[in-house]
Amino acid sequence: GHEQLLKMMEERMMDVEQKLRLVKRLLQDKVNQLKEQLSKNTKADAMVKDLYVENAQLLKALEATEQRQKTAERKNYLLEEKIANLNRIVKNLASPSFSP
């Protein structure tokens, strides 16, 4: 009975050791997987930061372009007014409205 009990305990011990090795292997796989995910997340984070900076630069460029467009539109409007005034002057000079 004593030897059989010892043998049973030894078999249980071997079974527990085998299960522990399996768990250790599974945990190591999970650690490797998480390390890989962390690496991917770090790269993605860097890309997001780069895109954020690039977006800010593009917004500044867009604002500058819009400002230049507004300035060009104002200048265009003033030039059109001057052309209209010059056309009126030329029309008045060409018409025989003055009497001798």
C-alpha positions as CSV (number, residue, x, y, z in Angstrom):
1,G,0.0,0.0,0.0
2,H,2.8,2.4,0.9
3,E,4.7,1.8,-2.4
4,Q,1.6,2.1,-4.4
5,L,0.7,5.4,-2.7
6,L,4.2,6.6,-3.5
7,K,3.9,5.5,-7.1
8,M,0.5,7.3,-7.4
9,M,1.9,10.5,-6.0
10,E,4.9,10.3,-8.3
11,E,2.6,9.9,-11.3
12,R,0.5,12.9,-10.1
13,M,3.7,14.9,-9.7
14,M,4.8,14.1,-13.2
15,D,1.4,15.0,-14.5
16,V,1.4,18.3,-12.7
17,E,5.0,19.0,-14.0
18,Q,3.8,18.3,-17.5
19,K,0.9,20.6,-17.1
20,L,3.1,23.3,-15.7
21,R,5.5,23.0,-18.7
22,L,2.5,23.4,-21.0
23,V,1.2,26.4,-19.1
24,K,4.7,27.9,-19.1
25,R,4.9,27.4,-22.9
26,L,1.5,29.0,-23.4
27,L,2.4,31.9,-21.3
28,Q,5.6,32.4,-23.2
29,D,3.7,32.4,-26.5
30,K,1.3,35.0,-25.0
31,V,4.3,37.2,-23.9
32,N,5.8,37.0,-27.4
33,Q,2.4,37.9,-28.9
34,L,2.0,40.8,-26.6
35,K,5.6,42.1,-27.3
36,E,4.8,41.9,-31.0
37,Q,1.5,43.8,-30.5
38,L,3.3,46.4,-28.4
39,S,5.9,46.9,-31.2
40,K,3.1,47.3,-33.8
41,N,1.2,49.8,-31.5
42,T,4.4,51.8,-31.0
43,K,4.9,52.1,-34.7
44,A,1.2,53.0,-35.2
45,D,1.5,55.7,-32.5
46,A,4.5,57.2,-34.2
47,M,2.7,57.2,-37.5
48,V,-0.3,58.9,-35.9
49,K,1.9,61.6,-34.4
50,D,3.6,62.2,-37.9
51,L,0.1,62.5,-39.5
52,Y,-1.0,64.9,-36.8
53,V,2.1,67.1,-37.5
54,E,1.6,66.8,-41.3
55,N,-2.1,67.7,-40.9
56,A,-1.3,70.8,-38.9
57,Q,1.2,71.9,-41.6
58,L,-1.4,71.3,-44.3
59,L,-4.0,73.4,-42.3
60,K,-1.5,76.3,-42.1
61,A,-0.8,76.0,-45.8
62,L,-4.6,76.0,-46.6
63,E,-5.2,79.0,-44.4
64,A,-2.4,80.9,-46.2
65,T,-3.8,79.9,-49.6
66,E,-7.3,81.0,-48.6
67,Q,-5.9,84.3,-47.4
68,R,-4.1,84.8,-50.7
69,Q,-7.3,84.0,-52.6
70,K,-9.3,86.6,-50.6
71,T,-6.6,89.2,-51.3
72,A,-6.6,88.3,-55.0
73,E,-10.4,88.6,-55.0
74,R,-10.3,92.0,-53.4
75,K,-7.7,93.2,-55.9
76,N,-9.7,91.8,-58.7
77,Y,-12.9,93.6,-57.5
78,L,-11.0,96.9,-57.3
79,L,-9.5,96.5,-60.8
80,E,-13.0,95.8,-62.2
81,E,-14.3,99.0,-60.5
82,K,-11.4,101.0,-62.0
83,I,-12.1,99.5,-65.5
84,A,-15.8,100.4,-65.1
85,N,-14.8,103.9,-64.1
86,L,-12.3,104.2,-67.0
87,N,-15.0,103.0,-69.4
88,R,-17.4,105.7,-68.2
89,I,-14.7,108.3,-68.6
90,V,-13.9,107.2,-72.1
91,K,-17.7,107.0,-73.0
92,N,-18.2,110.6,-71.7
93,L,-15.1,111.8,-73.6
94,A,-16.3,110.2,-76.8
95,S,-19.9,111.5,-76.6
96,P,-20.5,114.9,-78.2
97,S,-22.2,116.4,-75.1
98,F,-20.4,119.7,-75.1
99,S,-21.7,122.5,-77.3
100,P,-19.5,125.1,-79.2
